[in-house]
């Protein structure tokens, strides 16, 4: 049995004032975080729906009310 040191995954976040991006490095592989549409750049925006649900990123950007950009 070899003496292996397990290194946990790391998350890198580029939190910009207009857009943000994130990547995960694990086992010498870098994976860019994408949304359900495959987009890797996300709007730095936050919004609240009428029922109190939190909406983030590209979905929140451009909503007419209750958003924080």
Secondary structure, DSSP 4 states (H G I P E B T S, - for coil): ---PPP---EEEEEE-SSEEEEEEEETTEEEE---TT--S-EE--EEE-TTS-EEEGGGTTT-SSSEE-
